[in-house]
Amino acid sequence: MVTFARNEIVSSTQFVRGFAGFLQRMTKSIDEKIAVVKNNQMQAVLIPIDEYERLKSLEERAEQKKIFETVQERKNTPVSEYISYDDAMKMAGL
């Protein structure tokens, strides 16, 4: 679970009124994240663009790894277990 320091949690009203300041805090790396809360519920987290890009890259690599593993598993499928495209479409109800 991610934890937040007291100065990293702001209400949605504070965020709207001080948007430029919060954006500046991100671009100058003063804070690593800012949580926006509305009605005592966390609604969003603002992070620097570099961190966002790093997270998206990790997500893409994880997805590529999963696809690779699936392909490797399917290489071991005996030809006798193959099904035709038409049969696969029927099984999918298409």
DOFI-85645 format. One record per atom (N, C-alpha, C, O, CB): residue number from 1; residue in one letter; atom name; z, y, x. Coordinates in Angstrom, 1 decimal. Glycine has a CB too. Example, Ala and Ser with C-alpha at 12.3 -4.5 7.8 and 13.67 -1.06 7.14 Angstrom:
residues 2
{1,A,N,{7.8,-5.7,13.2}} {1,A,CA,{7.8,-4.5,12.3}} {1,A,C,{7.8,-3.3,13.2}} {1,A,O,{8.5,-3.3,14.2}} {1,A,CB,{9.0,-4.5,11.3}} {2,S,N,{7.1,-2.2,12.8}} {2,S,CA,{7.1,-1.1,13.7}} {2,S,C,{7.9,0.0,12.9}} {2,S,O,{8.0,1.1,13.4}} {2,S,CB,{5.7,-0.6,14.1}} 
***
This chain:
residues 94
{1,M,N,{0.0,-1.2,0.8}} {1,M,CA,{0.0,0.0,0.0}} {1,M,C,{0.0,1.2,0.9}} {1,M,O,{0.7,1.3,1.9}} {1,M,CB,{1.2,0.0,-1.0}} {2,V,N,{-0.8,2.2,0.5}} {2,V,CA,{-0.9,3.5,1.2}} {2,V,C,{0.3,4.4,0.9}} {2,V,O,{0.7,4.5,-0.3}} {2,V,CB,{-2.2,4.2,0.9}} {3,T,N,{0.9,5.0,1.9}} {3,T,CA,{2.0,5.9,1.6}} {3,T,C,{1.5,7.3,1.9}} {3,T,O,{0.6,7.6,2.7}} {3,T,CB,{3.2,5.6,2.4}} {4,F,N,{2.2,8.3,1.2}} {4,F,CA,{1.8,9.7,1.4}} {4,F,C,{3.0,10.5,1.8}} {4,F,O,{4.1,10.3,1.2}} {4,F,CB,{1.1,10.2,0.1}} {5,A,N,{2.9,11.4,2.7}} {5,A,CA,{3.9,12.4,3.0}} {5,A,C,{4.0,13.4,1.8}} {5,A,O,{3.0,13.6,1.1}} {5,A,CB,{3.7,13.1,4.3}} {6,R,N,{5.1,14.0,1.7}} {6,R,CA,{5.3,15.0,0.6}} {6,R,C,{4.2,16.1,0.6}} {6,R,O,{3.8,16.5,-0.5}} {6,R,CB,{6.7,15.6,0.7}} {7,N,N,{3.8,16.6,1.8}} {7,N,CA,{2.8,17.6,1.8}} {7,N,C,{1.4,17.1,1.5}} {7,N,O,{0.5,17.9,1.5}} {7,N,CB,{2.9,18.3,3.2}} {8,E,N,{1.2,15.8,1.4}} {8,E,CA,{-0.1,15.2,1.1}} {8,E,C,{-0.3,15.0,-0.4}} {8,E,O,{-1.4,14.4,-0.7}} {8,E,CB,{-0.3,14.0,1.9}} {9,I,N,{0.7,15.3,-1.2}} {9,I,CA,{0.6,15.1,-2.6}} {9,I,C,{0.5,16.4,-3.3}} {9,I,O,{1.5,17.2,-3.2}} {9,I,CB,{1.7,14.2,-3.2}} {10,V,N,{-0.5,16.7,-4.1}} {10,V,CA,{-0.6,17.9,-4.8}} {10,V,C,{-1.0,17.7,-6.3}} {10,V,O,{-1.6,16.7,-6.6}} {10,V,CB,{-1.7,18.9,-4.2}} {11,S,N,{-0.6,18.6,-7.2}} {11,S,CA,{-1.0,18.5,-8.6}} {11,S,C,{-2.4,18.9,-8.7}} {11,S,O,{-3.0,19.6,-7.8}} {11,S,CB,{-0.1,19.3,-9.5}} {12,S,N,{-3.0,18.5,-9.8}} {12,S,CA,{-4.4,18.9,-10.0}} {12,S,C,{-4.6,20.4,-10.1}} {12,S,O,{-5.6,21.0,-9.7}} {12,S,CB,{-5.0,18.2,-11.3}} {13,T,N,{-3.6,21.0,-10.7}} {13,T,CA,{-3.6,22.5,-10.9}} {13,T,C,{-3.5,23.1,-9.5}} {13,T,O,{-4.3,24.0,-9.2}} {13,T,CB,{-2.4,22.9,-11.7}} {14,Q,N,{-2.6,22.7,-8.6}} {14,Q,CA,{-2.6,23.2,-7.3}} {14,Q,C,{-3.9,23.0,-6.5}} {14,Q,O,{-4.3,23.9,-5.8}} {14,Q,CB,{-1.4,22.5,-6.5}} {15,F,N,{-4.5,21.8,-6.7}} {15,F,CA,{-5.7,21.5,-6.0}} {15,F,C,{-6.8,22.4,-6.5}} {15,F,O,{-7.6,22.9,-5.6}} {15,F,CB,{-6.1,20.0,-6.3}} {16,V,N,{-6.9,22.7,-7.8}} {16,V,CA,{-8.0,23.5,-8.3}} {16,V,C,{-7.8,25.0,-7.7}} {16,V,O,{-8.7,25.6,-7.3}} {16,V,CB,{-8.0,23.5,-9.8}} {17,R,N,{-6.6,25.4,-7.8}} {17,R,CA,{-6.3,26.8,-7.4}} {17,R,C,{-6.4,27.0,-5.9}} {17,R,O,{-6.8,28.1,-5.4}} {17,R,CB,{-4.9,27.2,-7.8}} {18,G,N,{-6.1,25.9,-5.1}} {18,G,CA,{-6.2,26.1,-3.7}} {18,G,C,{-7.2,25.2,-3.0}} {18,G,O,{-7.1,24.8,-1.9}} {18,G,CB,{-4.9,25.7,-3.1}} {19,F,N,{-8.3,25.0,-3.7}} {19,F,CA,{-9.4,24.1,-3.2}} {19,F,C,{-9.8,24.4,-1.8}} {19,F,O,{-9.9,23.6,-1.0}} {19,F,CB,{-10.6,24.1,-4.2}} {20,A,N,{-10.1,25.7,-1.6}} {20,A,CA,{-10.6,26.1,-0.3}} {20,A,C,{-9.7,25.8,0.8}} {20,A,O,{-10.0,25.3,1.9}} {20,A,CB,{-10.9,27.6,-0.3}} {21,G,N,{-8.4,26.0,0.5}} {21,G,CA,{-7.4,25.7,1.5}} {21,G,C,{-7.3,24.2,1.8}} {21,G,O,{-7.1,23.8,3.0}} {21,G,CB,{-6.0,26.2,1.1}} {22,F,N,{-7.3,23.4,0.7}} {22,F,CA,{-7.3,21.9,0.9}} {22,F,C,{-8.5,21.4,1.7}} {22,F,O,{-8.4,20.6,2.5}} {22,F,CB,{-7.1,21.2,-0.4}} {23,L,N,{-9.6,22.0,1.4}} {23,L,CA,{-10.9,21.6,2.1}} {23,L,C,{-10.7,22.0,3.6}} {23,L,O,{-11.1,21.2,4.4}} {23,L,CB,{-12.1,22.3,1.5}} {24,Q,N,{-10.2,23.1,3.8}} {24,Q,CA,{-10.0,23.6,5.2}} {24,Q,C,{-9.0,22.6,5.9}} {24,Q,O,{-9.2,22.3,7.1}} {24,Q,CB,{-9.5,25.0,5.3}} {25,R,N,{-8.0,22.2,5.2}} {25,R,CA,{-7.0,21.2,5.8}} {25,R,C,{-7.7,19.9,6.3}} {25,R,O,{-7.4,19.3,7.3}} {25,R,CB,{-5.9,20.9,4.8}} {26,M,N,{-8.7,19.5,5.5}} {26,M,CA,{-9.5,18.3,5.8}} {26,M,C,{-10.4,18.6,7.0}} {26,M,O,{-10.5,17.8,7.9}} {26,M,CB,{-10.3,17.9,4.6}} {27,T,N,{-11.1,19.7,7.0}} {27,T,CA,{-12.1,19.9,8.0}} {27,T,C,{-11.5,20.2,9.4}} {27,T,O,{-12.1,20.0,10.4}} {27,T,CB,{-13.0,21.1,7.6}} {28,K,N,{-10.2,20.7,9.3}} {28,K,CA,{-9.5,21.0,10.6}} {28,K,C,{-8.6,19.9,11.0}} {28,K,O,{-7.8,20.0,11.9}} {28,K,CB,{-8.7,22.3,10.5}} {29,S,N,{-8.7,18.8,10.3}} {29,S,CA,{-7.9,17.6,10.5}} {29,S,C,{-6.4,17.9,10.6}} {29,S,O,{-5.6,17.3,11.3}} {29,S,CB,{-8.3,17.0,11.9}} {30,I,N,{-5.9,18.8,9.7}} {30,I,CA,{-4.5,19.1,9.6}} {30,I,C,{-3.8,17.9,8.8}} {30,I,O,{-2.7,17.5,9.2}} {30,I,CB,{-4.3,20.4,8.8}} {31,D,N,{-4.5,17.4,7.8}} {31,D,CA,{-4.0,16.3,7.0}} {31,D,C,{-5.0,15.2,7.1}} {31,D,O,{-6.2,15.4,7.2}} {31,D,CB,{-3.7,16.6,5.5}} {32,E,N,{-4.6,13.9,7.1}} {32,E,CA,{-5.5,12.8,7.1}} {32,E,C,{-6.0,12.4,5.7}} {32,E,O,{-7.0,11.8,5.5}} {32,E,CB,{-4.9,11.6,7.8}} {33,K,N,{-5.2,12.9,4.7}} {33,K,CA,{-5.5,12.6,3.3}} {33,K,C,{-4.7,13.5,2.4}} {33,K,O,{-3.6,14.0,2.8}} {33,K,CB,{-5.3,11.1,2.9}} {34,I,N,{-5.2,13.7,1.2}} {34,I,CA,{-4.5,14.5,0.2}} {34,I,C,{-4.7,13.8,-1.1}} {34,I,O,{-5.8,13.5,-1.6}} {34,I,CB,{-5.0,16.0,0.1}} {35,A,N,{-3.6,13.5,-1.8}} {35,A,CA,{-3.6,12.8,-3.1}} {35,A,C,{-3.5,13.9,-4.2}} {35,A,O,{-2.7,14.8,-4.1}} {35,A,CB,{-2.4,11.8,-3.2}} {36,V,N,{-4.3,13.7,-5.2}} {36,V,CA,{-4.3,14.6,-6.3}} {36,V,C,{-3.7,13.9,-7.5}} {36,V,O,{-4.1,12.8,-7.9}} {36,V,CB,{-5.8,15.2,-6.7}} {37,V,N,{-2.6,14.5,-8.1}} {37,V,CA,{-1.9,13.9,-9.1}} {37,V,C,{-2.0,14.7,-10.4}} {37,V,O,{-2.0,15.9,-10.4}} {37,V,CB,{-0.4,13.8,-8.8}} {38,K,N,{-2.2,14.0,-11.5}} {38,K,CA,{-2.3,14.6,-12.8}} {38,K,C,{-1.5,13.8,-13.8}} {38,K,O,{-1.6,12.6,-13.9}} {38,K,CB,{-3.8,14.7,-13.4}} {39,N,N,{-0.6,14.5,-14.5}} {39,N,CA,{0.3,13.8,-15.4}} {39,N,C,{1.1,12.7,-14.7}} {39,N,O,{1.3,11.6,-15.3}} {39,N,CB,{-0.4,13.3,-16.7}} {40,N,N,{1.6,13.0,-13.5}} {40,N,CA,{2.4,12.0,-12.7}} {40,N,C,{1.6,10.8,-12.4}} {40,N,O,{2.2,9.8,-12.0}} {40,N,CB,{3.6,11.7,-13.5}} {41,Q,N,{0.3,10.8,-12.4}} {41,Q,CA,{-0.5,9.6,-12.1}} {41,Q,C,{-1.5,10.1,-11.0}} {41,Q,O,{-2.2,11.1,-11.1}} {41,Q,CB,{-1.3,9.1,-13.3}} {42,M,N,{-1.6,9.3,-9.9}} {42,M,CA,{-2.5,9.6,-8.8}} {42,M,C,{-3.9,9.4,-9.4}} {42,M,O,{-4.3,8.4,-9.9}} {42,M,CB,{-2.3,8.7,-7.6}} {43,Q,N,{-4.8,10.4,-9.2}} {43,Q,CA,{-6.1,10.4,-9.8}} {43,Q,C,{-7.2,10.3,-8.7}} {43,Q,O,{-8.3,9.7,-8.9}} {43,Q,CB,{-6.4,11.7,-10.6}} {44,A,N,{-6.9,10.9,-7.5}} {44,A,CA,{-8.0,10.9,-6.5}} {44,A,C,{-7.3,11.2,-5.1}} {44,A,O,{-6.2,11.6,-5.0}} {44,A,CB,{-9.0,12.0,-6.8}} {45,V,N,{-8.1,10.8,-4.1}} {45,V,CA,{-7.6,11.1,-2.7}} {45,V,C,{-8.8,11.7,-2.0}} {45,V,O,{-9.9,11.3,-2.0}} {45,V,CB,{-7.2,9.7,-2.0}} {46,L,N,{-8.4,12.9,-1.4}} {46,L,CA,{-9.4,13.6,-0.5}} {46,L,C,{-9.2,13.2,0.9}} {46,L,O,{-8.1,13.3,1.4}} {46,L,CB,{-9.3,15.1,-0.7}} {47,I,N,{-10.3,12.7,1.5}} {47,I,CA,{-10.2,12.3,2.9}} {47,I,C,{-11.4,13.0,3.7}} {47,I,O,{-12.4,13.4,3.1}} {47,I,CB,{-10.4,10.8,3.1}} {48,P,N,{-11.2,13.2,5.0}} {48,P,CA,{-12.3,13.8,5.8}} {48,P,C,{-13.6,13.0,5.7}} {48,P,O,{-13.5,11.8,5.6}} {48,P,CB,{-11.9,14.0,7.3}} {49,I,N,{-14.7,13.6,5.9}} {49,I,CA,{-16.0,13.0,5.8}} {49,I,C,{-16.2,11.9,6.8}} {49,I,O,{-16.8,10.8,6.6}} {49,I,CB,{-17.1,14.0,5.9}} {50,D,N,{-15.6,12.1,8.0}} {50,D,CA,{-15.7,11.1,9.1}} {50,D,C,{-15.0,9.8,8.7}} {50,D,O,{-15.5,8.7,8.9}} {50,D,CB,{-15.1,11.6,10.4}} {51,E,N,{-13.8,9.9,8.0}} {51,E,CA,{-13.1,8.8,7.6}} {51,E,C,{-13.8,8.1,6.5}} {51,E,O,{-13.9,6.8,6.4}} {51,E,CB,{-11.7,9.2,7.1}} {52,Y,N,{-14.4,8.8,5.5}} {52,Y,CA,{-15.2,8.3,4.5}} {52,Y,C,{-16.4,7.4,5.0}} {52,Y,O,{-16.6,6.3,4.6}} {52,Y,CB,{-15.7,9.4,3.5}} {53,E,N,{-17.1,8.0,6.0}} {53,E,CA,{-18.2,7.3,6.5}} {53,E,C,{-17.8,6.1,7.3}} {53,E,O,{-18.5,5.1,7.2}} {53,E,CB,{-19.0,8.3,7.5}} {54,R,N,{-16.7,6.1,8.0}} {54,R,CA,{-16.1,4.9,8.6}} {54,R,C,{-15.8,3.8,7.6}} {54,R,O,{-16.1,2.7,7.9}} {54,R,CB,{-14.9,5.3,9.5}} {55,L,N,{-15.1,4.2,6.5}} {55,L,CA,{-14.8,3.2,5.5}} {55,L,C,{-16.0,2.6,4.9}} {55,L,O,{-16.1,1.4,4.6}} {55,L,CB,{-13.9,3.9,4.4}} {56,K,N,{-17.0,3.5,4.6}} {56,K,CA,{-18.3,2.9,4.0}} {56,K,C,{-19.0,2.0,4.9}} {56,K,O,{-19.5,1.0,4.5}} {56,K,CB,{-19.2,4.1,3.6}} {57,S,N,{-19.0,2.3,6.2}} {57,S,CA,{-19.6,1.4,7.2}} {57,S,C,{-18.9,0.1,7.3}} {57,S,O,{-19.5,-1.0,7.3}} {57,S,CB,{-19.5,2.1,8.6}} {58,L,N,{-17.5,0.1,7.2}} {58,L,CA,{-16.8,-1.1,7.2}} {58,L,C,{-17.1,-2.0,6.0}} {58,L,O,{-17.2,-3.2,6.0}} {58,L,CB,{-15.3,-0.8,7.3}} {59,E,N,{-17.2,-1.3,4.8}} {59,E,CA,{-17.5,-2.0,3.6}} {59,E,C,{-18.9,-2.6,3.7}} {59,E,O,{-19.1,-3.8,3.2}} {59,E,CB,{-17.5,-1.0,2.4}} {60,E,N,{-19.9,-1.9,4.2}} {60,E,CA,{-21.2,-2.5,4.4}} {60,E,C,{-21.2,-3.7,5.3}} {60,E,O,{-21.9,-4.7,5.0}} {60,E,CB,{-22.2,-1.4,4.9}} {61,R,N,{-20.5,-3.6,6.4}} {61,R,CA,{-20.4,-4.7,7.3}} {61,R,C,{-19.8,-5.9,6.7}} {61,R,O,{-20.2,-7.0,6.9}} {61,R,CB,{-19.6,-4.3,8.6}} {62,A,N,{-18.7,-5.7,5.9}} {62,A,CA,{-18.1,-6.8,5.2}} {62,A,C,{-19.0,-7.5,4.2}} {62,A,O,{-19.1,-8.7,4.1}} {62,A,CB,{-16.8,-6.3,4.5}} {63,E,N,{-19.8,-6.6,3.5}} {63,E,CA,{-20.8,-7.2,2.6}} {63,E,C,{-21.9,-8.0,3.3}} {63,E,O,{-22.3,-9.0,2.9}} {63,E,CB,{-21.4,-6.0,1.8}} {64,Q,N,{-22.4,-7.4,4.4}} {64,Q,CA,{-23.4,-8.1,5.2}} {64,Q,C,{-22.8,-9.5,5.7}} {64,Q,O,{-23.5,-10.5,5.8}} {64,Q,CB,{-23.8,-7.3,6.4}} {65,K,N,{-21.6,-9.5,6.2}} {65,K,CA,{-20.9,-10.7,6.6}} {65,K,C,{-20.9,-11.7,5.5}} {65,K,O,{-21.1,-12.9,5.8}} {65,K,CB,{-19.5,-10.4,7.2}} {66,K,N,{-20.5,-11.3,4.3}} {66,K,CA,{-20.4,-12.2,3.2}} {66,K,C,{-21.8,-12.8,2.9}} {66,K,O,{-21.9,-14.0,2.6}} {66,K,CB,{-19.8,-11.5,1.9}} {67,I,N,{-22.8,-11.9,2.9}} {67,I,CA,{-24.2,-12.4,2.6}} {67,I,C,{-24.6,-13.4,3.7}} {67,I,O,{-25.2,-14.5,3.4}} {67,I,CB,{-25.2,-11.2,2.6}} {68,F,N,{-24.3,-13.1,5.0}} {68,F,CA,{-24.6,-14.0,6.1}} {68,F,C,{-23.9,-15.4,5.9}} {68,F,O,{-24.6,-16.4,6.0}} {68,F,CB,{-24.2,-13.4,7.4}} {69,E,N,{-22.7,-15.4,5.5}} {69,E,CA,{-21.9,-16.6,5.3}} {69,E,C,{-22.5,-17.4,4.1}} {69,E,O,{-22.6,-18.6,4.2}} {69,E,CB,{-20.4,-16.3,5.0}} {70,T,N,{-22.9,-16.7,3.1}} {70,T,CA,{-23.5,-17.4,1.9}} {70,T,C,{-24.8,-18.1,2.3}} {70,T,O,{-25.1,-19.2,2.0}} {70,T,CB,{-23.8,-16.4,0.8}} {71,V,N,{-25.6,-17.3,3.1}} {71,V,CA,{-26.9,-17.9,3.6}} {71,V,C,{-26.6,-19.1,4.5}} {71,V,O,{-27.3,-20.1,4.3}} {71,V,CB,{-27.7,-16.9,4.4}} {72,Q,N,{-25.7,-19.1,5.4}} {72,Q,CA,{-25.3,-20.2,6.2}} {72,Q,C,{-24.9,-21.4,5.4}} {72,Q,O,{-25.3,-22.5,5.7}} {72,Q,CB,{-24.3,-19.8,7.2}} {73,E,N,{-24.1,-21.2,4.4}} {73,E,CA,{-23.6,-22.3,3.5}} {73,E,C,{-24.8,-22.9,2.8}} {73,E,O,{-24.9,-24.1,2.7}} {73,E,CB,{-22.6,-21.8,2.5}} {74,R,N,{-25.7,-22.1,2.3}} {74,R,CA,{-26.8,-22.6,1.6}} {74,R,C,{-27.8,-23.4,2.5}} {74,R,O,{-28.6,-24.2,2.0}} {74,R,CB,{-27.6,-21.5,0.9}} {75,K,N,{-27.8,-23.1,3.8}} {75,K,CA,{-28.7,-23.9,4.7}} {75,K,C,{-28.3,-25.3,4.7}} {75,K,O,{-29.1,-26.2,5.0}} {75,K,CB,{-28.6,-23.3,6.1}} {76,N,N,{-27.1,-25.6,4.3}} {76,N,CA,{-26.6,-27.0,4.3}} {76,N,C,{-26.8,-27.7,3.0}} {76,N,O,{-26.4,-28.9,2.9}} {76,N,CB,{-25.1,-27.0,4.7}} {77,T,N,{-27.4,-27.0,2.0}} {77,T,CA,{-27.6,-27.6,0.7}} {77,T,C,{-28.8,-28.6,0.9}} {77,T,O,{-29.9,-28.2,1.3}} {77,T,CB,{-27.9,-26.6,-0.3}} {78,P,N,{-28.6,-29.9,0.5}} {78,P,CA,{-29.7,-30.9,0.5}} {78,P,C,{-30.8,-30.5,-0.4}} {78,P,O,{-30.6,-29.9,-1.5}} {78,P,CB,{-29.2,-32.3,0.2}} {79,V,N,{-32.0,-30.7,0.0}} {79,V,CA,{-33.2,-30.4,-0.8}} {79,V,C,{-33.1,-31.0,-2.2}} {79,V,O,{-33.6,-30.4,-3.2}} {79,V,CB,{-34.5,-30.9,-0.1}} {80,S,N,{-32.4,-32.1,-2.3}} {80,S,CA,{-32.3,-32.8,-3.6}} {80,S,C,{-31.5,-32.0,-4.6}} {80,S,O,{-31.6,-32.2,-5.8}} {80,S,CB,{-31.7,-34.2,-3.5}} {81,E,N,{-30.7,-31.0,-4.1}} {81,E,CA,{-29.9,-30.2,-5.0}} {81,E,C,{-30.6,-28.8,-5.3}} {81,E,O,{-30.0,-28.0,-6.1}} {81,E,CB,{-28.6,-29.9,-4.4}} {82,Y,N,{-31.8,-28.6,-4.8}} {82,Y,CA,{-32.5,-27.4,-5.1}} {82,Y,C,{-32.9,-27.4,-6.6}} {82,Y,O,{-33.1,-28.4,-7.1}} {82,Y,CB,{-33.7,-27.2,-4.2}} {83,I,N,{-32.9,-26.2,-7.2}} {83,I,CA,{-33.4,-26.1,-8.5}} {83,I,C,{-34.6,-25.1,-8.5}} {83,I,O,{-34.6,-24.2,-7.7}} {83,I,CB,{-32.3,-25.6,-9.5}} {84,S,N,{-35.5,-25.2,-9.5}} {84,S,CA,{-36.6,-24.3,-9.5}} {84,S,C,{-36.2,-22.9,-10.0}} {84,S,O,{-35.1,-22.8,-10.6}} {84,S,CB,{-37.7,-24.9,-10.4}} {85,Y,N,{-37.1,-22.0,-9.8}} {85,Y,CA,{-36.8,-20.6,-10.3}} {85,Y,C,{-36.7,-20.6,-11.8}} {85,Y,O,{-35.8,-20.0,-12.4}} {85,Y,CB,{-37.9,-19.7,-9.9}} {86,D,N,{-37.6,-21.3,-12.5}} {86,D,CA,{-37.6,-21.4,-14.0}} {86,D,C,{-36.3,-22.0,-14.5}} {86,D,O,{-35.7,-21.5,-15.4}} {86,D,CB,{-38.8,-22.1,-14.5}} {87,D,N,{-35.8,-23.0,-13.8}} {87,D,CA,{-34.5,-23.7,-14.2}} {87,D,C,{-33.4,-22.7,-14.0}} {87,D,O,{-32.5,-22.6,-14.8}} {87,D,CB,{-34.3,-24.9,-13.5}} {88,A,N,{-33.4,-22.0,-12.9}} {88,A,CA,{-32.3,-21.0,-12.6}} {88,A,C,{-32.3,-19.9,-13.7}} {88,A,O,{-31.2,-19.5,-14.1}} {88,A,CB,{-32.5,-20.4,-11.2}} {89,M,N,{-33.5,-19.4,-14.1}} {89,M,CA,{-33.5,-18.4,-15.1}} {89,M,C,{-33.0,-18.9,-16.4}} {89,M,O,{-32.3,-18.2,-17.2}} {89,M,CB,{-35.0,-17.9,-15.3}} {90,K,N,{-33.4,-20.2,-16.8}} {90,K,CA,{-32.9,-20.8,-18.0}} {90,K,C,{-31.4,-20.9,-18.0}} {90,K,O,{-30.7,-20.6,-19.0}} {90,K,CB,{-33.5,-22.2,-18.2}} {91,M,N,{-30.8,-21.3,-16.8}} {91,M,CA,{-29.4,-21.5,-16.7}} {91,M,C,{-28.7,-20.1,-16.8}} {91,M,O,{-27.5,-20.1,-17.3}} {91,M,CB,{-29.0,-22.1,-15.3}} {92,A,N,{-29.3,-19.1,-16.4}} {92,A,CA,{-28.8,-17.7,-16.5}} {92,A,C,{-29.0,-17.1,-17.9}} {92,A,O,{-28.6,-16.0,-18.2}} {92,A,CB,{-29.4,-16.8,-15.4}} {93,G,N,{-29.7,-17.8,-18.8}} {93,G,CA,{-30.0,-17.3,-20.1}} {93,G,C,{-31.1,-16.3,-20.1}} {93,G,O,{-31.1,-15.4,-21.1}} {93,G,CB,{-28.8,-16.8,-20.7}} {94,L,N,{-32.0,-16.3,-19.2}} {94,L,CA,{-33.0,-15.3,-19.1}} {94,L,C,{-34.4,-15.9,-19.3}} {94,L,O,{-35.4,-15.2,-19.3}} {94,L,CB,{-33.0,-14.6,-17.8}} 
***
